[in-house]
Amino acid sequence: MSSVESISMRSEEFRLGKPPRSSHPGGLPVLLSMELRKLKGSSFWWMALGMIALVSSWSGLAFMKRAESSNPATRTIALAQGEIYQTVSLLAPILAALLTSRLAVLESGERMDLKWRSLGQDATERFLAKLIVAGCVIALCFVIPLTWVPLTASAQGFHLEGSLAEYVLVPALIACFSSMAVTAIQLVLSLTIDRQAIGLGLGVIAGLIGTGLGPMNMPGLGWLFPAGISSAASPFLSSASPDGFASMTLVANPWTKVLTSLLACIIWSGISAFIVKAKELCR
């Protein structure tokens, strides 16, 4: 039986007053496919492309400025990569708030939430489908520059301490997990609060707090909220070189930071899914 036929049968059951079955054949993959089809032709993708272009453009300009320096102390891959990484805690909550707000508008505007419930679609799976779509977009905003910056810097003769693979993979993975956790919370806010400006305001506040944890020497507090994960799990150690310039290096065991950020992402995503499920049961 095709997914279209199944949906038609469920619609007929709902019209005749029969209780919908508990789940849709195919589960999450089918919901993810339907979510992507729903977004086809919407402004969601233009927003996504604009966000990716914005972060990539800023990263490119920052790297160009770094590459123009003739001082060897400032031409290091760690310093170039660290500058891009620091934007995650600031921009991820704001971009996630904007993108998830658009998802919520599309969901309520087309009454898709009522259609899914009438067809017996599970609230947790619907939430996870939206999280995968929005979270991947937000993660790409940072993973793309965090991937090409060290490769380009290496090709231009920037100083490298350690493995280039670690400089490429570690910050990109932590940024990905942090972005997914931030998106999960912002998606909950967008789906449960009617006034989208509240979610955006909280995203801005979270970004400012998350960015300030490092300069305040309190990065450990970042584990208490998603926007601070990138600060708490930062794989970079900052210090001042003998000539007064800032310097950065990777921590001794950066993969521990990756694993802890993954665990934090799973925890915050689970909390978000639980909130959505609980709200659905209260209706």
C-alpha positions as CSV (number, residue, x, y, z in Angstrom):
1,M,0.0,0.0,0.0
2,S,1.4,3.4,-1.0
3,S,1.7,6.3,1.5
4,V,-1.0,8.2,-0.5
5,E,-3.5,5.4,-0.3
6,S,-2.8,5.0,3.4
7,I,-3.4,8.7,4.0
8,S,-6.6,8.6,2.0
9,M,-7.9,5.6,4.1
10,R,-7.0,7.4,7.3
11,S,-8.9,10.5,6.1
12,E,-11.9,8.3,5.4
13,E,-11.7,6.7,8.8
14,F,-11.6,10.2,10.5
15,R,-14.6,11.3,8.4
16,L,-16.6,8.3,9.5
17,G,-15.7,8.8,13.2
18,K,-13.3,5.8,13.4
19,P,-10.3,6.3,15.7
20,P,-7.1,6.7,13.8
21,R,-4.4,4.1,14.0
22,S,-1.4,4.8,16.2
23,S,1.3,5.5,13.6
24,H,1.9,5.9,9.9
25,P,3.5,3.1,7.9
26,G,7.1,4.0,7.5
27,G,7.3,6.1,10.5
28,L,9.9,8.9,10.7
29,P,11.3,8.5,7.1
30,V,7.8,9.0,5.6
31,L,7.2,12.0,7.9
32,L,10.5,13.5,6.9
33,S,9.7,13.0,3.2
34,M,6.3,14.7,3.7
35,E,7.9,17.5,5.6
36,L,10.2,18.2,2.7
37,R,7.4,18.1,0.2
38,K,5.4,20.6,2.4
39,L,8.3,23.0,2.3
40,K,8.7,22.8,-1.5
41,G,8.3,26.2,-3.0
42,S,8.1,28.0,0.3
43,S,10.3,30.8,1.6
44,F,11.9,28.4,4.1
45,W,14.5,27.4,1.6
46,W,15.3,31.0,0.6
47,M,15.8,31.8,4.3
48,A,18.0,28.8,4.7
49,L,20.2,29.7,1.7
50,G,20.4,33.3,2.9
51,M,21.6,32.1,6.4
52,I,24.2,29.8,4.9
53,A,25.4,32.6,2.5
54,L,25.5,35.1,5.4
55,V,27.7,33.0,7.7
56,S,29.9,31.8,4.8
57,S,30.4,35.4,3.6
58,W,31.3,36.7,7.0
59,S,33.7,33.8,7.5
60,G,35.3,34.5,4.1
61,L,35.9,38.1,4.9
62,A,37.3,37.3,8.3
63,F,39.7,34.7,6.7
64,M,40.8,37.1,4.0
65,K,41.7,39.7,6.7
66,R,43.7,37.0,8.5
67,A,45.4,35.9,5.3
68,E,46.6,39.5,4.5
69,S,48.6,39.6,7.7
70,S,52.3,39.1,7.3
71,N,52.9,38.3,11.0
72,P,53.5,34.5,11.5
73,A,51.9,34.7,15.0
74,T,48.5,35.5,13.4
75,R,48.8,33.1,10.5
76,T,47.8,29.9,12.3
77,I,45.1,27.5,11.3
78,A,43.9,27.3,14.9
79,L,43.4,31.1,15.2
80,A,41.6,31.3,11.8
81,Q,39.4,28.3,12.7
82,G,38.7,29.6,16.3
83,E,37.4,32.9,14.9
84,I,34.8,31.1,12.9
85,Y,33.9,28.7,15.7
86,Q,33.2,31.6,18.1
87,T,30.2,32.7,15.9
88,V,28.3,29.4,16.7
89,S,27.2,30.4,20.2
90,L,26.1,33.9,19.0
91,L,24.4,33.1,15.7
92,A,23.0,29.6,16.1
93,P,20.2,30.6,18.5
94,I,19.2,33.6,16.4
95,L,19.2,31.7,13.1
96,A,17.4,28.8,14.7
97,A,14.7,31.1,16.1
98,L,14.1,32.6,12.6
99,L,14.0,29.3,10.8
100,T,11.8,27.3,13.3
101,S,9.4,30.3,13.5
102,R,8.9,29.9,9.7
103,L,8.3,26.2,10.2
104,A,5.7,26.9,12.9
105,V,3.9,29.4,10.6
106,L,3.7,27.0,7.8
107,E,2.4,24.3,10.1
108,S,-0.4,26.4,11.6
109,G,-1.1,28.3,8.5
110,E,-2.0,25.2,6.5
111,R,-3.5,23.5,9.5
112,M,-1.0,20.7,9.0
113,D,-1.0,20.0,12.8
114,L,-4.7,19.1,12.6
115,K,-4.2,16.9,9.6
116,W,-1.3,15.0,11.2
117,R,-3.4,14.4,14.3
118,S,-6.4,13.3,12.4
119,L,-4.2,10.7,10.6
120,G,-2.8,9.4,13.9
121,Q,0.7,10.7,13.3
122,D,2.9,10.6,16.5
123,A,3.8,14.0,17.9
124,T,7.3,13.0,18.7
125,E,8.0,11.7,15.2
126,R,6.5,14.9,13.7
127,F,8.8,17.0,16.0
128,L,11.9,14.9,15.0
129,A,11.1,15.3,11.3
130,K,11.1,19.1,11.7
131,L,14.2,19.0,13.9
132,I,16.1,17.1,11.3
133,V,15.2,19.5,8.5
134,A,15.8,22.7,10.5
135,G,18.8,21.4,12.5
136,C,20.6,20.3,9.4
137,V,20.2,23.7,7.8
138,I,21.5,25.5,10.9
139,A,24.4,23.0,11.2
140,L,25.4,23.6,7.6
141,C,25.6,27.3,8.2
142,F,28.7,26.6,10.4
143,V,29.9,23.3,9.2
144,I,30.6,24.6,5.7
145,P,33.0,27.5,6.8
146,L,34.5,25.4,9.6
147,T,35.4,22.8,6.9
148,W,36.9,25.0,4.2
149,V,38.7,27.5,6.4
150,P,41.4,25.0,7.7
151,L,41.8,23.4,4.3
152,T,42.3,26.8,2.6
153,A,44.5,28.0,5.4
154,S,46.7,24.9,5.0
155,A,47.0,25.5,1.3
156,Q,48.1,29.1,1.9
157,G,50.9,28.1,4.3
158,F,49.3,28.8,7.7
159,H,51.1,27.3,10.6
160,L,49.6,24.0,11.8
161,E,50.1,22.4,15.2
162,G,48.8,18.8,15.2
163,S,46.6,17.0,12.8
164,L,44.7,18.8,10.0
165,A,41.9,16.2,10.2
166,E,41.3,17.2,13.8
167,Y,41.1,20.9,12.9
168,V,38.6,20.1,10.2
169,L,36.4,17.5,12.0
170,V,36.4,18.4,15.7
171,P,35.0,22.0,15.5
172,A,32.6,21.1,12.7
173,L,31.2,18.2,14.7
174,I,30.8,20.2,17.9
175,A,29.2,23.0,15.9
176,C,26.8,20.5,14.4
177,F,25.7,18.9,17.7
178,S,25.4,22.3,19.3
179,S,23.3,23.6,16.4
180,M,20.9,20.6,16.6
181,A,20.5,21.1,20.4
182,V,19.8,24.8,19.9
183,T,17.3,24.1,17.1
184,A,15.5,21.6,19.3
185,I,14.8,24.1,22.0
186,Q,13.9,26.9,19.5
187,L,11.6,24.5,17.7
188,V,9.7,23.8,20.9
189,L,9.3,27.5,21.6
190,S,8.0,28.1,18.1
191,L,5.5,25.3,18.2
192,T,4.2,25.9,21.7
193,I,4.2,29.7,21.9
194,D,1.9,31.6,19.6
195,R,3.9,34.9,19.7
196,Q,7.0,34.1,17.6
197,A,8.7,37.3,18.7
198,I,9.2,35.7,22.1
199,G,11.2,32.8,20.7
200,L,13.3,35.2,18.7
201,G,13.9,37.4,21.7
202,L,15.0,34.4,23.8
203,G,17.3,33.3,21.0
204,V,19.0,36.7,21.0
205,I,19.4,36.6,24.7
206,A,20.7,33.0,24.7
207,G,23.2,33.9,22.0
208,L,24.6,36.9,23.9
209,I,24.9,34.9,27.1
210,G,26.5,31.9,25.3
211,T,29.1,34.2,23.6
212,G,30.0,35.9,26.9
213,L,30.7,32.7,28.8
214,G,34.2,32.3,27.3
215,P,35.4,35.9,28.0
216,M,34.0,35.6,31.5
217,N,36.0,32.4,32.1
218,M,32.8,30.5,32.9
219,P,32.4,28.2,29.9
220,G,31.3,25.3,32.1
221,L,28.0,27.1,32.6
222,G,27.2,26.5,29.0
223,W,26.2,22.9,29.7
224,L,23.1,24.3,31.5
225,F,21.5,25.6,28.2
226,P,21.9,24.6,24.5
227,A,23.3,27.9,23.3
228,G,26.2,27.5,25.6
229,I,27.2,24.0,24.5
230,S,29.7,25.3,21.9
231,S,31.4,27.4,24.6
232,A,31.4,24.6,27.1
233,A,32.7,22.1,24.6
234,S,35.1,24.5,22.8
235,P,38.2,22.5,21.6
236,F,40.4,25.6,21.5
237,L,42.7,26.9,24.2
238,S,43.3,30.7,24.0
239,S,46.4,32.4,25.2
240,A,48.7,35.3,24.4
241,S,52.0,34.7,22.5
242,P,55.2,36.3,23.8
243,D,54.9,39.1,21.3
244,G,51.4,40.0,22.6
245,F,49.3,38.5,19.9
246,A,46.4,36.1,20.6
247,S,47.1,32.4,20.0
248,M,45.0,29.3,19.9
249,T,45.7,25.6,20.0
250,L,43.5,22.5,20.2
251,V,43.0,20.9,23.6
252,A,45.0,17.7,24.4
253,N,42.1,15.3,23.8
254,P,39.6,17.2,21.5
255,W,37.5,14.1,20.8
256,T,36.3,14.1,24.4
257,K,34.7,17.4,23.7
258,V,33.0,15.9,20.6
259,L,31.5,13.1,22.7
260,T,30.2,15.4,25.4
261,S,28.6,17.7,22.9
262,L,26.9,14.8,21.3
263,L,25.6,13.6,24.7
264,A,24.3,17.1,25.4
265,C,22.6,17.2,22.0
266,I,20.8,13.9,22.7
267,I,19.7,15.1,26.2
268,W,18.3,18.5,25.0
269,S,16.7,16.9,22.0
270,G,15.1,14.3,24.2
271,I,13.8,17.0,26.6
272,S,12.4,19.0,23.7
273,A,10.6,15.9,22.3
274,F,9.2,15.1,25.7
275,I,7.8,18.6,26.1
276,V,6.1,18.4,22.7
277,K,4.7,15.0,23.5
278,A,3.4,16.2,26.8
279,K,1.7,19.2,25.3
280,E,0.1,16.9,22.7
281,L,-1.3,14.6,25.4
282,C,-2.8,17.6,27.2
283,R,-4.9,18.6,24.3
